Amino acid sequence: MTDAETTRATTVGELSEGQILRGILDRLPASTAPVGPGDDAAVLAVPDGRVVATTDTLVHGPDFRLAWSSPFDLGFKSAAVNLADVAAMGARPVALLVALAMPDDTPVAFVRGFADGLAAACAELAPGCAVEGGDLTVSGTLTIAVTALGSLDGRDPVRRSGARAGDGVYVIGELGEAARGLEVLFGRFTDAEGVPVVVTPEDRAALGADDARGLSRQLAPRPPIAEALRAADAGATAMMDISDGLVLDATRLADASDVTIALDSATLGDDVERALGGGEDHGFLVTFPSDADPLGRRVGTVVARGADAVTVDGQPWSGRSGWDPYRDWDAGRG
């Protein structure tokens, strides 16, 4: 196929893997790695000598809906959720590896918009991080798998298991905004049978300020990567990305540290239920010792392990605790 024919192609099924790949790489910043995209594997320079690695998969249906997410938003979110996991370890994101499994009839415009979203997320959230490789294949279901790599830059990793009784519990970033956005999508942008309908730019412009912000945070989250790295430098004893809801993720941190996280509902804003049970904001749950200069807002205290991993105002939480794909997929959330 000639360059002109490649330009005229409307679906990925009309192109070869190499042509699709070139269309992606042409939209990404040039690699600064010793060996970037184009070889069998990338070669990265990591001065620390230790590499933090994580991976995340987004599948059409449980994780996103094409009626709701633009290609740009999907690229941005695919990068953001992985960058957040790297930063939660106290590591600086340095590279992404992106695998796309697409149906033959996927528009070429989707691939271009997706690549633009990847590039924008790296530039905005983690300058210096770039897409250094990946894979393309055919699938009946659009699936996005991203691996992120990070450098500790001389820091010790900040793990979930470091919280100790007496530490303060802090949140860096937002709580409940993405959950509000999900409620907007399911409440306003489905048909009578509950099937998602396309959200147009005009639809988004007609939303009120709070709903518009929530929708933006759901479709393209903005994790505060730089603040997470500052938290690590400030002496955080434990940290994790809040991806599945404050209560559920606090439970994971509490279990890993063998402590109880005692949350104070008065610190959680006007909608406590949404703050505790909503997910996908991709802020950071952090614990700091009493002699540290903490970042974020204090939401509770680490206490000795009791009967419950997490309490809210001294009591077990009985409301929605967060998002679990194996538990919640049949309920239609995602």
C-alpha positions, 0 to 999 in steps of 0.5 A: 500500500502506498503512502497515499493509500495509507492516508486514505485508509479508514479502518485498521483492517485496511493496513498492515501492522507496520503501517498502523505502528508508524501511524502511532509513532509519528504522533508520539514524541521522539524517544530519548532512550538509548534504544527506543521503538523500532527494535525487538525491545527498548533499552532504557537508562535508569540511573538508580539501577532499580526498575519499578514495573506495573501493568494495567489492562482496560477492556471494552465493556467492564472498563470503558465504553466507546460511546462515552470515551473519545480515543484521546480520553482512552489514551490519556486514561490508559497512561494515567492509571499506570503512571499513578501506580508507579508514582505510588511506589515513590518512583519517577515514571520513565517509560510506557509499553502499550499493547493494543488488541483491536477489531479489524473495523477499528477506525484509523482515526481511533488509533491516531487519537489514542496516540495523541492521548498517550502523548498528552498524558506523559507530557502533562503528568510525567514529563520525560516519560515516553512510549518506548514500545508495545504490541499490536494484534487483532481481537474481537474486543478492543483491549488496551494493556499498558506496562509502566516502568519507573526509576526510584532515583535513589529513594527507597520504595514506598510500600503499602506495608509501612504504616504504623500506629500513630501515623497520620492518614492523608489523601493527595488529590481528589475523592469522589469526582470520578464517581460523580462522572460515572453517575452522570454517564449511567444516569444521563447517557444511556437509553431505555434499555441501559445501553450507553449512548454517545456523549457529544461535545455539545452534551458535555458543554451543557452539563453543570460545572460540577458534573462536567468536572466529574465527567472529565475526571472519570474519562481522563483522570489527572493523578498528582504524580509530582506530589506523590514523589514529593510525599516519598521525599517527605518521609511517607511510611506507606502509599498507594494509588486510590483506584478502587475507592478510599475504603477498599484501598485503605483496607488493602493498605491496612491489611498489608501493614497489619493496622487499622485505618481510622477515617474521619468523615468530617474531612471527606467533603459534602458527599461522604458516601461518594468519597468513601466508595467511589473509585478511579480518581487516582489520587494517593492514600499516604501515611506520614509519621508525626514528625514529618511535613505531610502533603495532602489533607488529613483524613484519619489516623493509623491505630493498632489493629482491631477487629476492622481494617478500616473504621469511619468515625469509629465504626465499621463502614456499611456502605459501598466500599469501592469497585471490584471488577469480579464483584461489580461487573454484572451490576453494569458498572465500569 
